[in-house]
């Protein structure tokens, strides 16, 4: 699972059944990353993954992060050491009803890790 080098990894996990809030988390995360972090994606400093946990090939990564439903993680990899940050509660609280606050908070976390 480990990416090579120092990198920030954003992972959105989802299952087959997806509520409007789950869909908003994916849409708002994708929108933010495409609009604000294209350079980091292109330079391989940021990785964005959307993982369908209902697919057998994704069981290992779902087990690693202990997810069984929609979840959002922003992980900071430095020298092959991972700092796991579960933003699921924050995402469910804000992505649908307060997307600006969601994008602001997610952006701050990504920028914090990119700066280190």
N, CA, C and O atoms as CSV, one atom per row, in Angstrom:
chain,resi,resn,atom,element,x,y,z
A,1,UNK,N,N,0.810,-1.203,0.000
A,1,UNK,CA,C,0.000,0.000,0.000
A,1,UNK,C,C,0.846,1.257,0.000
A,1,UNK,O,O,0.410,2.294,-0.500
A,2,UNK,N,N,2.029,1.187,0.543
A,2,UNK,CA,C,2.827,2.389,0.787
A,2,UNK,C,C,3.313,3.029,-0.505
A,2,UNK,O,O,3.947,2.378,-1.335
A,3,UNK,N,N,3.007,4.319,-0.666
A,3,UNK,CA,C,3.580,5.026,-1.810
A,3,UNK,C,C,5.063,5.274,-1.575
A,3,UNK,O,O,5.531,5.249,-0.436
A,4,UNK,N,N,5.792,5.511,-2.642
A,4,UNK,CA,C,7.222,5.766,-2.483
A,4,UNK,C,C,7.466,7.261,-2.325
A,4,UNK,O,O,6.824,8.080,-2.983
A,5,UNK,N,N,8.395,7.603,-1.452
A,5,UNK,CA,C,8.748,8.998,-1.227
A,5,UNK,C,C,7.790,9.694,-0.282
A,5,UNK,O,O,6.863,9.088,0.255
A,6,UNK,N,N,8.037,10.988,-0.089
A,6,UNK,CA,C,7.179,11.801,0.764
A,6,UNK,C,C,5.967,12.234,-0.054
A,6,UNK,O,O,6.104,12.878,-1.094
A,7,UNK,N,N,4.796,11.878,0.422
A,7,UNK,CA,C,3.580,12.140,-0.342
A,7,UNK,C,C,2.391,12.280,0.603
A,7,UNK,O,O,2.374,11.704,1.690
A,8,UNK,N,N,1.414,13.045,0.177
A,8,UNK,CA,C,0.141,13.141,0.879
A,8,UNK,C,C,-0.855,12.299,0.087
A,8,UNK,O,O,-0.954,12.407,-1.135
A,9,UNK,N,N,-1.587,11.465,0.810
A,9,UNK,CA,C,-2.517,10.540,0.175
A,9,UNK,C,C,-3.928,10.815,0.695
A,9,UNK,O,O,-4.176,10.740,1.898
A,10,UNK,N,N,-4.839,11.129,-0.206
A,10,UNK,CA,C,-6.246,11.326,0.136
A,10,UNK,C,C,-6.997,10.111,-0.387
A,10,UNK,O,O,-6.957,9.806,-1.580
A,11,UNK,N,N,-7.684,9.420,0.520
A,11,UNK,CA,C,-8.417,8.213,0.129
A,11,UNK,C,C,-9.874,8.365,0.543
A,11,UNK,O,O,-10.181,8.588,1.715
A,12,UNK,N,N,-10.763,8.241,-0.431
A,12,UNK,CA,C,-12.198,8.220,-0.150
A,12,UNK,C,C,-12.697,6.798,-0.387
A,12,UNK,O,O,-12.599,6.273,-1.497
A,13,UNK,N,N,-13.226,6.186,0.654
A,13,UNK,CA,C,-13.774,4.834,0.584
A,13,UNK,C,C,-15.298,4.918,0.486
A,13,UNK,O,O,-15.923,5.756,1.135
A,14,UNK,N,N,-15.885,4.045,-0.327
A,14,UNK,CA,C,-17.342,3.974,-0.402
A,14,UNK,C,C,-17.766,2.550,-0.716
A,14,UNK,O,O,-16.988,1.742,-1.223
A,15,UNK,N,N,-19.017,2.268,-0.400
A,15,UNK,CA,C,-19.596,0.976,-0.725
A,15,UNK,C,C,-20.577,1.117,-1.872
A,15,UNK,O,O,-20.576,2.119,-2.587
A,16,UNK,N,N,-21.412,0.107,-2.041
A,16,UNK,CA,C,-22.383,0.114,-3.128
A,16,UNK,C,C,-23.518,1.088,-2.849
A,16,UNK,O,O,-23.904,1.866,-3.722
A,17,UNK,N,N,-24.051,1.045,-1.638
A,17,UNK,CA,C,-25.133,1.948,-1.250
A,17,UNK,C,C,-24.530,3.289,-0.848
A,17,UNK,O,O,-23.685,3.354,0.044
A,18,UNK,N,N,-24.973,4.367,-1.517
A,18,UNK,CA,C,-24.374,5.675,-1.253
A,18,UNK,C,C,-25.459,6.720,-1.050
A,18,UNK,O,O,-26.259,6.988,-1.946
A,19,UNK,N,N,-25.475,7.301,0.130
A,19,UNK,CA,C,-26.442,8.342,0.452
A,19,UNK,C,C,-26.004,9.675,-0.174
A,19,UNK,O,O,-24.877,9.779,-0.659
A,20,UNK,N,N,-26.867,10.686,-0.172
A,20,UNK,CA,C,-26.483,11.990,-0.723
A,20,UNK,C,C,-25.244,12.591,-0.051
A,20,UNK,O,O,-24.441,13.244,-0.717
A,21,UNK,N,N,-25.083,12.380,1.241
A,21,UNK,CA,C,-23.898,12.907,1.924
A,21,UNK,C,C,-22.639,12.188,1.445
A,21,UNK,O,O,-21.610,12.827,1.225
A,22,UNK,N,N,-22.707,10.883,1.285
A,22,UNK,CA,C,-21.558,10.123,0.768
A,22,UNK,C,C,-21.171,10.626,-0.617
A,22,UNK,O,O,-19.990,10.801,-0.917
A,23,UNK,N,N,-22.170,10.856,-1.452
A,23,UNK,CA,C,-21.908,11.360,-2.797
A,23,UNK,C,C,-21.300,12.759,-2.747
A,23,UNK,O,O,-20.432,13.091,-3.553
A,24,UNK,N,N,-21.756,13.573,-1.801
A,24,UNK,CA,C,-21.211,14.930,-1.655
A,24,UNK,C,C,-19.754,14.893,-1.212
A,24,UNK,O,O,-18.947,15.694,-1.682
A,25,UNK,N,N,-19.410,13.978,-0.319
A,25,UNK,CA,C,-18.014,13.869,0.134
A,25,UNK,C,C,-17.112,13.596,-1.062
A,25,UNK,O,O,-16.088,14.257,-1.232
A,26,UNK,N,N,-17.485,12.628,-1.890
A,26,UNK,CA,C,-16.665,12.320,-3.061
A,26,UNK,C,C,-16.606,13.509,-4.017
A,26,UNK,O,O,-15.525,13.894,-4.463
A,27,UNK,N,N,-17.762,14.090,-4.333
A,27,UNK,CA,C,-17.813,15.183,-5.312
A,27,UNK,C,C,-17.025,16.404,-4.843
A,27,UNK,O,O,-16.273,16.993,-5.619
A,28,UNK,N,N,-17.193,16.784,-3.581
A,28,UNK,CA,C,-16.508,17.975,-3.059
A,28,UNK,C,C,-15.006,17.736,-2.932
A,28,UNK,O,O,-14.210,18.637,-3.198
A,29,UNK,N,N,-14.615,16.535,-2.530
A,29,UNK,CA,C,-13.187,16.211,-2.432
A,29,UNK,C,C,-12.546,16.251,-3.812
A,29,UNK,O,O,-11.489,16.853,-3.999
A,30,UNK,N,N,-13.191,15.609,-4.768
A,30,UNK,CA,C,-12.669,15.576,-6.134
A,30,UNK,C,C,-12.586,16.986,-6.714
A,30,UNK,O,O,-11.588,17.340,-7.342
A,31,UNK,N,N,-13.612,17.781,-6.510
A,31,UNK,CA,C,-13.631,19.158,-7.009
A,31,UNK,C,C,-12.486,19.974,-6.422
A,31,UNK,O,O,-11.790,20.684,-7.149
A,32,UNK,N,N,-12.290,19.875,-5.114
A,32,UNK,CA,C,-11.209,20.617,-4.455
A,32,UNK,C,C,-9.849,20.199,-5.000
A,32,UNK,O,O,-9.025,21.049,-5.335
A,33,UNK,N,N,-9.618,18.918,-5.088
A,33,UNK,CA,C,-8.308,18.435,-5.530
A,33,UNK,C,C,-8.041,18.841,-6.976
A,33,UNK,O,O,-6.935,19.270,-7.307
A,34,UNK,N,N,-9.042,18.707,-7.834
A,34,UNK,CA,C,-8.849,19.086,-9.240
A,34,UNK,C,C,-8.631,20.588,-9.408
A,34,UNK,O,O,-7.848,21.008,-10.260
A,35,UNK,N,N,-9.322,21.403,-8.597
A,35,UNK,CA,C,-9.221,22.856,-8.767
A,35,UNK,C,C,-8.040,23.470,-8.028
A,35,UNK,O,O,-7.468,24.454,-8.496
A,36,UNK,N,N,-7.666,22.913,-6.889
A,36,UNK,CA,C,-6.645,23.552,-6.048
A,36,UNK,C,C,-5.325,22.807,-5.947
A,36,UNK,O,O,-4.319,23.391,-5.543
A,37,UNK,N,N,-5.308,21.531,-6.307
A,37,UNK,CA,C,-4.104,20.733,-6.085
A,37,UNK,C,C,-3.610,20.012,-7.338
A,37,UNK,O,O,-2.931,18.990,-7.238
A,38,UNK,N,N,-3.944,20.535,-8.507
A,38,UNK,CA,C,-3.517,19.896,-9.760
A,38,UNK,C,C,-1.995,19.805,-9.846
A,38,UNK,O,O,-1.463,18.788,-10.290
A,39,UNK,N,N,-1.289,20.858,-9.426
A,39,UNK,CA,C,0.182,20.836,-9.478
A,39,UNK,C,C,0.745,19.740,-8.577
A,39,UNK,O,O,1.677,19.034,-8.963
A,40,UNK,N,N,0.181,19.597,-7.377
A,40,UNK,CA,C,0.652,18.566,-6.448
A,40,UNK,C,C,0.368,17.168,-6.992
A,40,UNK,O,O,1.177,16.257,-6.813
A,41,UNK,N,N,-0.770,16.993,-7.653
A,41,UNK,CA,C,-1.089,15.707,-8.290
A,41,UNK,C,C,-0.086,15.425,-9.403
A,41,UNK,O,O,0.474,14.331,-9.482
A,42,UNK,N,N,0.137,16.415,-10.261
A,42,UNK,CA,C,1.042,16.236,-11.405
A,42,UNK,C,C,2.480,15.974,-10.976
A,42,UNK,O,O,3.205,15.242,-11.649
A,43,UNK,N,N,2.896,16.567,-9.858
A,43,UNK,CA,C,4.265,16.374,-9.371
A,43,UNK,C,C,4.383,15.165,-8.445
A,43,UNK,O,O,5.445,14.916,-7.875
A,44,UNK,N,N,3.288,14.416,-8.298
A,44,UNK,CA,C,3.262,13.187,-7.487
A,44,UNK,C,C,3.475,13.447,-5.996
A,44,UNK,O,O,3.869,12.541,-5.261
A,45,UNK,N,N,3.218,14.682,-5.543
A,45,UNK,CA,C,3.289,14.991,-4.112
A,45,UNK,C,C,1.960,14.701,-3.422
A,45,UNK,O,O,1.886,14.624,-2.195
A,46,UNK,N,N,0.915,14.542,-4.227
A,46,UNK,CA,C,-0.423,14.252,-3.723
A,46,UNK,C,C,-1.021,13.126,-4.555
A,46,UNK,O,O,-0.952,13.136,-5.784
A,47,UNK,N,N,-1.609,12.154,-3.860
A,47,UNK,CA,C,-2.287,11.031,-4.500
A,47,UNK,C,C,-3.735,11.054,-4.034
A,47,UNK,O,O,-3.999,11.177,-2.838
A,48,UNK,N,N,-4.669,10.937,-4.958
A,48,UNK,CA,C,-6.090,10.870,-4.625
A,48,UNK,C,C,-6.640,9.546,-5.125
A,48,UNK,O,O,-6.536,9.222,-6.308
A,49,UNK,N,N,-7.229,8.782,-4.204
A,49,UNK,CA,C,-7.794,7.473,-4.546
A,49,UNK,C,C,-9.259,7.427,-4.136
A,49,UNK,O,O,-9.635,7.902,-3.064
A,50,UNK,N,N,-10.074,6.852,-5.002
A,50,UNK,CA,C,-11.460,6.537,-4.675
A,50,UNK,C,C,-11.546,5.021,-4.672
A,50,UNK,O,O,-11.283,4.375,-5.686
A,51,UNK,N,N,-11.916,4.454,-3.524
A,51,UNK,CA,C,-11.870,3.005,-3.338
A,51,UNK,C,C,-13.270,2.470,-3.039
A,51,UNK,O,O,-13.893,2.856,-2.050
A,52,UNK,N,N,-13.752,1.586,-3.895
A,52,UNK,CA,C,-15.035,0.916,-3.699
A,52,UNK,C,C,-14.789,-0.316,-2.829
A,52,UNK,O,O,-14.234,-1.313,-3.292
A,53,UNK,N,N,-15.207,-0.237,-1.566
A,53,UNK,CA,C,-14.915,-1.324,-0.625
A,53,UNK,C,C,-15.765,-2.568,-0.875
A,53,UNK,O,O,-15.530,-3.606,-0.256
A,54,UNK,N,N,-16.745,-2.480,-1.769
A,54,UNK,CA,C,-17.552,-3.664,-2.075
A,54,UNK,C,C,-16.850,-4.589,-3.070
A,54,UNK,O,O,-17.284,-5.724,-3.270
A,55,UNK,N,N,-15.784,-4.119,-3.686
A,55,UNK,CA,C,-15.049,-4.940,-4.657
A,55,UNK,C,C,-14.002,-5.789,-3.941
A,55,UNK,O,O,-13.259,-5.280,-3.102
A,56,UNK,N,N,-13.941,-7.080,-4.266
A,56,UNK,CA,C,-12.997,-7.987,-3.594
A,56,UNK,C,C,-11.544,-7.518,-3.661
A,56,UNK,O,O,-10.791,-7.713,-2.707
A,57,UNK,N,N,-11.145,-6.908,-4.763
A,57,UNK,CA,C,-9.752,-6.468,-4.899
A,57,UNK,C,C,-9.393,-5.320,-3.946
A,57,UNK,O,O,-8.217,-4.995,-3.788
A,58,UNK,N,N,-10.395,-4.710,-3.315
A,58,UNK,CA,C,-10.130,-3.610,-2.380
A,58,UNK,C,C,-10.256,-4.023,-0.915
A,58,UNK,O,O,-10.167,-3.182,-0.021
A,59,UNK,N,N,-10.461,-5.313,-0.669
A,59,UNK,CA,C,-10.635,-5.791,0.704
A,59,UNK,C,C,-9.413,-5.498,1.571
A,59,UNK,O,O,-9.560,-5.082,2.720
A,60,UNK,N,N,-8.236,-5.702,1.047
A,60,UNK,CA,C,-7.022,-5.520,1.851
A,60,UNK,C,C,-6.860,-4.072,2.307
A,60,UNK,O,O,-6.532,-3.827,3.468
A,61,UNK,N,N,-7.083,-3.112,1.413
A,61,UNK,CA,C,-6.923,-1.710,1.814
A,61,UNK,C,C,-8.049,-1.298,2.770
A,61,UNK,O,O,-7.818,-0.515,3.692
A,62,UNK,N,N,-9.251,-1.810,2.561
A,62,UNK,CA,C,-10.351,-1.518,3.482
A,62,UNK,C,C,-10.040,-2.079,4.869
A,62,UNK,O,O,-10.295,-1.424,5.879
A,63,UNK,N,N,-9.496,-3.279,4.911
A,63,UNK,CA,C,-9.117,-3.883,6.190
A,63,UNK,C,C,-8.000,-3.096,6.863
A,63,UNK,O,O,-8.010,-2.910,8.080
A,64,UNK,N,N,-7.050,-2.640,6.079
A,64,UNK,CA,C,-5.919,-1.890,6.638
A,64,UNK,C,C,-6.393,-0.654,7.403
A,64,UNK,O,O,-5.891,-0.346,8.484
A,65,UNK,N,N,-7.371,0.048,6.819
A,65,UNK,CA,C,-7.879,1.270,7.450
A,65,UNK,C,C,-9.132,1.021,8.286
A,65,UNK,O,O,-9.723,1.955,8.826
A,66,UNK,N,N,-9.529,-0.242,8.387
A,66,UNK,CA,C,-10.669,-0.656,9.201
A,66,UNK,C,C,-11.940,0.097,8.822
A,66,UNK,O,O,-12.653,0.601,9.689
A,67,UNK,N,N,-12.218,0.170,7.521
A,67,UNK,CA,C,-13.423,0.846,7.056
A,67,UNK,C,C,-14.454,-0.173,6.594
A,67,UNK,O,O,-14.121,-1.189,5.985
A,68,UNK,N,N,-15.713,0.123,6.899
A,68,UNK,CA,C,-16.814,-0.739,6.496
A,68,UNK,C,C,-17.912,0.069,5.795
A,68,UNK,O,O,-18.916,-0.493,5.358
A,69,UNK,N,N,-17.723,1.366,5.692
A,69,UNK,CA,C,-18.672,2.255,5.021
A,69,UNK,C,C,-17.898,3.463,4.518
A,69,UNK,O,O,-16.670,3.492,4.599
A,70,UNK,N,N,-18.602,4.455,4.001
A,70,UNK,CA,C,-17.932,5.635,3.453
A,70,UNK,C,C,-17.017,6.272,4.484
A,70,UNK,O,O,-17.409,6.496,5.628
A,71,UNK,N,N,-15.792,6.560,4.063
A,71,UNK,CA,C,-14.780,7.124,4.957
A,71,UNK,C,C,-13.829,7.990,4.147
A,71,UNK,O,O,-13.614,7.757,2.957
A,72,UNK,N,N,-13.259,8.997,4.814
A,72,UNK,CA,C,-12.290,9.876,4.166
A,72,UNK,C,C,-11.040,9.954,5.032
A,72,UNK,O,O,-11.108,10.267,6.221
A,73,UNK,N,N,-9.902,9.665,4.418
A,73,UNK,CA,C,-8.615,9.726,5.103
A,73,UNK,C,C,-7.679,10.658,4.348
A,73,UNK,O,O,-7.667,10.681,3.117
A,74,UNK,N,N,-6.893,11.426,5.101
A,74,UNK,CA,C,-5.791,12.207,4.537
A,74,UNK,C,C,-4.552,11.748,5.287
A,74,UNK,O,O,-4.405,12.013,6.480
A,75,UNK,N,N,-3.664,11.061,4.584
A,75,UNK,CA,C,-2.498,10.443,5.212
A,75,UNK,C,C,-1.214,11.103,4.734
A,75,UNK,O,O,-1.052,11.411,3.553
A,76,UNK,N,N,-0.325,11.307,5.662
A,76,UNK,CA,C,0.956,11.953,5.380
A,76,UNK,C,C,2.051,10.894,5.440
A,76,UNK,O,O,2.292,10.297,6.489
A,77,UNK,N,N,2.706,10.669,4.319
A,77,UNK,CA,C,3.799,9.700,4.237
A,77,UNK,C,C,5.124,10.439,4.215
A,77,UNK,O,O,5.373,11.244,3.318
A,78,UNK,N,N,5.975,10.172,5.196
A,78,UNK,CA,C,7.323,10.734,5.258
A,78,UNK,C,C,8.288,9.605,5.587
A,78,UNK,O,O,8.108,8.890,6.573
A,79,UNK,N,N,9.309,9.450,4.759
A,79,UNK,CA,C,10.331,8.418,4.984
A,79,UNK,C,C,9.695,7.054,5.266
A,79,UNK,O,O,10.092,6.352,6.196
A,80,UNK,N,N,8.704,6.693,4.450
A,80,UNK,CA,C,8.008,5.406,4.539
A,80,UNK,C,C,7.227,5.215,5.834
A,80,UNK,O,O,6.832,4.094,6.153
A,81,UNK,N,N,6.997,6.290,6.583
A,81,UNK,CA,C,6.171,6.240,7.788
A,81,UNK,C,C,4.863,6.968,7.497
A,81,UNK,O,O,4.855,8.064,6.936
A,82,UNK,N,N,3.767,6.343,7.888
A,82,UNK,CA,C,2.451,6.899,7.588
A,82,UNK,C,C,1.829,7.528,8.825
A,82,UNK,O,O,1.799,6.916,9.893
A,83,UNK,N,N,1.335,8.750,8.678
A,83,UNK,CA,C,0.526,9.404,9.695
A,83,UNK,C,C,-0.912,9.394,9.180
A,83,UNK,O,O,-1.238,10.101,8.226
A,84,UNK,N,N,-1.767,8.596,9.809
A,84,UNK,CA,C,-3.144,8.405,9.356
A,84,UNK,C,C,-4.051,9.446,10.006
A,84,UNK,O,O,-4.023,9.637,11.222
A,85,UNK,N,N,-4.851,10.112,9.185
A,85,UNK,CA,C,-5.789,11.125,9.675
A,85,UNK,C,C,-7.173,10.819,9.131
A,85,UNK,O,O,-7.435,10.986,7.940
A,86,UNK,N,N,-8.053,10.372,10.009
A,86,UNK,CA,C,-9.408,10.009,9.634
A,86,UNK,C,C,-10.289,11.258,9.709
A,86,UNK,O,O,-10.570,11.763,10.795
A,87,UNK,N,N,-10.718,11.745,8.555
A,87,UNK,CA,C,-11.560,12.941,8.489
A,87,UNK,C,C,-13.020,12.594,8.206
A,87,UNK,O,O,-13.783,13.452,7.762
A,88,UNK,N,N,-13.411,11.366,8.455
A,88,UNK,CA,C,-14.760,10.910,8.126
A,88,UNK,C,C,-15.829,11.709,8.860
A,88,UNK,O,O,-16.787,12.165,8.236
A,89,UNK,N,N,-15.687,11.887,10.159
A,89,UNK,CA,C,-16.701,12.619,10.923
A,89,UNK,C,C,-16.810,14.057,10.422
A,89,UNK,O,O,-17.913,14.571,10.236
A,90,UNK,N,N,-15.670,14.703,10.206
A,90,UNK,CA,C,-15.644,16.062,9.663
A,90,UNK,C,C,-16.335,16.104,8.301
A,90,UNK,O,O,-17.103,17.025,8.022
A,91,UNK,N,N,-16.066,15.116,7.456
A,91,UNK,CA,C,-16.656,15.070,6.117
A,91,UNK,C,C,-18.170,14.912,6.181
A,91,UNK,O,O,-18.898,15.611,5.476
A,92,UNK,N,N,-18.649,13.997,7.022
A,92,UNK,CA,C,-20.091,13.792,7.127
A,92,UNK,C,C,-20.793,15.008,7.718
A,92,UNK,O,O,-21.939,15.288,7.368
A,93,UNK,N,N,-20.130,15.726,8.599
A,93,UNK,CA,C,-20.715,16.916,9.203
A,93,UNK,C,C,-20.841,18.057,8.199
A,93,UNK,O,O,-21.797,18.830,8.260
A,94,UNK,N,N,-19.884,18.172,7.274
A,94,UNK,CA,C,-19.798,19.376,6.451
A,94,UNK,C,C,-19.991,19.228,4.947
A,94,UNK,O,O,-20.469,20.173,4.318
A,95,UNK,N,N,-19.654,18.118,4.346
A,95,UNK,CA,C,-19.579,18.038,2.878
A,95,UNK,C,C,-20.885,18.409,2.179
A,95,UNK,O,O,-20.866,19.089,1.154
A,96,UNK,N,N,-21.994,17.975,2.715
A,96,UNK,CA,C,-23.274,18.236,2.050
A,96,UNK,C,C,-23.894,19.554,2.492
A,96,UNK,O,O,-24.380,20.317,1.657
A,97,UNK,N,N,-23.883,19.831,3.795
A,97,UNK,CA,C,-24.587,20.999,4.324
A,97,UNK,C,C,-23.743,22.256,4.393
A,97,UNK,O,O,-24.281,23.362,4.453
A,98,UNK,N,N,-22.425,22.103,4.387
A,98,UNK,CA,C,-21.530,23.259,4.467
A,98,UNK,C,C,-20.283,22.975,3.629
A,98,UNK,O,O,-19.183,22.863,4.170
A,99,UNK,N,N,-20.456,22.860,2.304
A,99,UNK,CA,C,-19.338,22.453,1.453
A,99,UNK,C,C,-18.145,23.405,1.490
A,99,UNK,O,O,-17.006,22.969,1.326
A,100,UNK,N,N,-18.389,24.693,1.701
A,100,UNK,CA,C,-17.257,25.628,1.771
A,100,UNK,C,C,-16.382,25.334,2.982
A,100,UNK,O,O,-15.155,25.346,2.880
A,101,UNK,N,N,-17.008,25.070,4.128
A,101,UNK,CA,C,-16.241,24.723,5.333
A,101,UNK,C,C,-15.522,23.393,5.134
A,101,UNK,O,O,-14.386,23.226,5.578
A,102,UNK,N,N,-16.177,22.451,4.469
A,102,UNK,CA,C,-15.548,21.161,4.191
A,102,UNK,C,C,-14.297,21.349,3.341
A,102,UNK,O,O,-13.227,20.843,3.679
A,103,UNK,N,N,-14.435,22.074,2.243
A,103,UNK,CA,C,-13.289,22.280,1.351
A,103,UNK,C,C,-12.172,23.052,2.054
A,103,UNK,O,O,-10.993,22.753,1.867
A,104,UNK,N,N,-12.542,24.030,2.849
A,104,UNK,CA,C,-11.540,24.810,3.579
A,104,UNK,C,C,-10.766,23.919,4.550
A,104,UNK,O,O,-9.536,23.965,4.585
A,105,UNK,N,N,-11.471,23.114,5.332
A,105,UNK,CA,C,-10.818,22.231,6.298
A,105,UNK,C,C,-9.958,21.172,5.636
A,105,UNK,O,O,-8.850,20.889,6.091
A,106,UNK,N,N,-10.467,20.587,4.565
A,106,UNK,CA,C,-9.706,19.571,3.835
A,106,UNK,C,C,-8.470,20.193,3.197
A,106,UNK,O,O,-7.387,19.609,3.232
A,107,UNK,N,N,-8.632,21.365,2.621
A,107,UNK,CA,C,-7.507,22.073,2.001
A,107,UNK,C,C,-6.428,22.400,3.029
A,107,UNK,O,O,-5.238,22.242,2.759
A,108,UNK,N,N,-6.850,22.855,4.208
A,108,UNK,CA,C,-5.883,23.174,5.273
A,108,UNK,C,C,-5.078,21.945,5.664
A,108,UNK,O,O,-3.864,22.032,5.848
A,109,UNK,N,N,-5.739,20.802,5.793
A,109,UNK,CA,C,-5.045,19.571,6.187
A,109,UNK,C,C,-4.065,19.137,5.094
A,109,UNK,O,O,-2.928,18.773,5.394
A,110,UNK,N,N,-4.492,19.172,3.851
A,110,UNK,CA,C,-3.602,18.793,2.749
A,110,UNK,C,C,-2.408,19.738,2.686
A,110,UNK,O,O,-1.267,19.293,2.561
A,111,UNK,N,N,-2.669,21.039,2.773
A,111,UNK,CA,C,-1.572,22.023,2.720
A,111,UNK,C,C,-0.609,21.869,3.889
A,111,UNK,O,O,0.600,22.033,3.726
A,112,UNK,N,N,-1.140,21.553,5.066
A,112,UNK,CA,C,-0.287,21.328,6.246
A,112,UNK,C,C,0.714,20.208,5.967
A,112,UNK,O,O,1.897,20.334,6.282
A,113,UNK,N,N,0.239,19.120,5.380
A,113,UNK,CA,C,1.119,17.990,5.097
A,113,UNK,C,C,2.056,18.268,3.931
A,113,UNK,O,O,3.212,17.847,3.956
A,114,UNK,N,N,1.578,18.965,2.917
A,114,UNK,CA,C,2.443,19.288,1.780
A,114,UNK,C,C,3.587,20.204,2.197
A,114,UNK,O,O,4.677,20.134,1.630
A,115,UNK,N,N,3.344,21.063,3.187
A,115,UNK,CA,C,4.354,22.036,3.625
A,115,UNK,C,C,5.460,21.399,4.456
A,115,UNK,O,O,6.557,21.950,4.548
A,116,UNK,N,N,5.189,20.252,5.058
A,116,UNK,CA,C,6.181,19.608,5.937
A,116,UNK,C,C,7.158,18.760,5.156
A,116,UNK,O,O,8.053,18.152,5.742
